[in-house]
Amino acid sequence: MPEPQSRVATRSHPVKGWINWTALIVFGAALIWATAPRAQEDIIKSHGYSFYGDLSYPADFTHLNYVNPDAPKGGEISIAFVGTLDSMNPYSGKGRAHLFSVFGYESLLAEAPSNEAVPADTYGEYYCLLCESVEYPKDKSWVIFRMRPEAKFSDGSPVTAQDIAFSHNLLLDEGLKSYADAVRKRIPKVEVIDDLTIKFYFADGISRRSLIGSVGGVPAWPKAWFEKTGLGLKDTWIENPPGSGAYVVKSVDLSRRIVLERNPDYWGKDLPINRGRHNFDRIRLEIFSDDTAAFEAFKAGEYTFRRESDSKKWATGYDFPKVDNGQVVKSELPDGAPATASGIVFNLNSEVLKDRRVREAVALAFNFEWTNESLQNGLFKQRASFSQGSPVMANGLPQGAELALLQSLGDVIEPSMLTSEARVPHTSKPERLLDRRNARAASNLLDEAGWSVVNGKRVNAEGKPLRLNFLFQSASSPTSTAVVENFVANLQTFGIDAVLEKVDSSQFTARERDRDYDLLFDQYPAILGTGAGLQQYFGSEAAAFSLFNPSGLASPMVDAIIDASLNAQTREEENAAMMALDRALRHEFIMIPVWYKDSHWAAYYDQYEHPEGQPPYALGYLDWWWFNADKAAALKAAGALR
């Protein structure tokens, strides 16, 4: 099953928030109220920021540990996008834009425009990029960024503190409501001290967690461009504002392709944090209507790198001659990040799904074991947790620091949480799609919930049928389609009037934003540590309208655990809170967890290279891989590439 496309661009660090893997590039920062003691005004000045103050890279580091600092520059990498695009503005919450539309933008603290971690070998650490230093008092009540005088936009104009303040305020005025509402309350003032110095003030009586990382992640846009064009975040862009990043948009045809070019005059190319990165001269995106067409185009050499998510293709589709003769490399690379929490999401605002018994019955229609063996070649493991395979995954009964935390939160914690083992998915028999034992259990649950069988259909006391619509992207792979079709078939066997609504990418995005569905395949970020984005994904404050909370979860218990995590003063306290959060989210049962794998599946034409040591938190093919010109020439001479 392919991962759902991002609703908006995010500053996503796969561990930096696995939510702040996420200090969301822009929006994923709903900053959270809590209490924190005032400390003495001892000023800390550093080349980076970590909440606990423990940076892995010293001030004089020469390059990130996992890159090749001498990687050659040049060549092209090309990838595919399946679906439809209609904008180059991902910040408005309207339309559908690709990640490429944010590649050109940098922020005060370093990030990967490719939506991956920087650094990709650490957790919860941020290093200066547009800034040269960050200063804050011990109580973190404010932060000052001193900016690099050499930083400039691609049009040659300098990046100034005024641009940062303008970008911050533009997001408040025209960005996502969930972001703006939260930030206004938590960051009451931004002050431009001079052209290269900016100060953010944080409100009293709130947690300091993620505040510095969040303001450090605001994208830098040129104030002059917006004033000249009269455009704003609410408008549809095809031509983007100039950015300060390593790549600029060369050409855009939203029905066919987007091309980025590395800026030869990029101001930051010699910074230690950038050495060995941004190695390709061109990055090309080819747009296809469906995954079958995209795969055939890859085989024909129309694009050169494919990050595979379809297990059937991975198991049986790569038997074409170019793989056999070595022109295409099929590689599995280790993935040390917790598995993305993907699955079939319940819309908790759907009247029929508010009854937990109905959700339990619906879940029993999913047969992981049959799906994995019959449709996915046995390549996956069943996911149970929002922190799968990590040290903060909840297991068994709560105990130790986790139990103490849950008990300290009082009546807001449901008593069964303290006496029950962490929820795990049901098991099914793999021999046939419909597990009769699970079907009987589902029938009993539906009976209890008041949905009796009349003429083979589930109806309530008023005779109204139990109807569910499953919203699904028509451009998905055949394997993905088969998975959900068989799930829906089991629901129908249960007597549920379930309909699979296949819509194109644009319709899917619009209806998802409107929560016009009962079920859909979607994802939440995996959880490894606390961060500001937790509230926007799982909190009640923005539950009614957050684009990042497709279930609409609003749970006082989850809110209390998030607040406790943001007040953690040690990693041990934070880990206990994350374990409690994983347990609580599984208890709330907002989705049917599906599957995961612990490696990256990558297929590419044999003209790319990467360092031997793979960092745990990113694949990095658009970041620190590089082009081998001799191998590329051999491929072209052999006619392997178009």
Secondary structure, 3 states (H helix, E strand, C coil): CCCCCCCCCCCECCCCCCCCCECCCCCCCCCCECCCCCCCCCEEEECEEECCCCCCCCCCCCCCCCCCCCCCCCCEEEEEEECCCCCCCCCCCCCCCCHHHHCCCCCCECCCCCCCCCCCCCCCEEEECCEEEEEEECCCCEEEEEECCCCECCCCCECCHHHHHHHHHHHHHHCCHHHHHHHHHHCCEEEEEECCEEEEECCCCECCCCHHHHHCCCCCCCHHHHHHHCCCCCCCCCCCCCCCCCEEEEEEECCCEEEEEECCCCCCCCCHHHCCCCCCCEEEEEEECCHHHHHHHHHHCCCCEEECCCHHHHHHHCCCHHHHCCCEEEEEEECCCCCCEEEEEECCCCHHHHCHHHHHHHHCCCCHHHHHHHHCCCCCEECCCCCCCCCCCCCCCCCHHHHHHHHHCHHHCCHHHHHCCCCCCCCCCCCCCCCHHHHHHHHHHHHHCCCEEECCEEECCCCCECEEEEEEECCCCHHHHHHHHHHHHHHHHCCCEEEEEEECHHHHHHHHHCCCCCEEEEEECCCCCCCCHHHHHHCCCCCCCCCCCCCCCCCHHHHHHHHHHHCCCCHHHHHHHHHHHHHHHHHHCCEEECEECCEEEEEEECCEECCCCCCCCCCCCCCCCEECHHHHHHHHHCCCCC
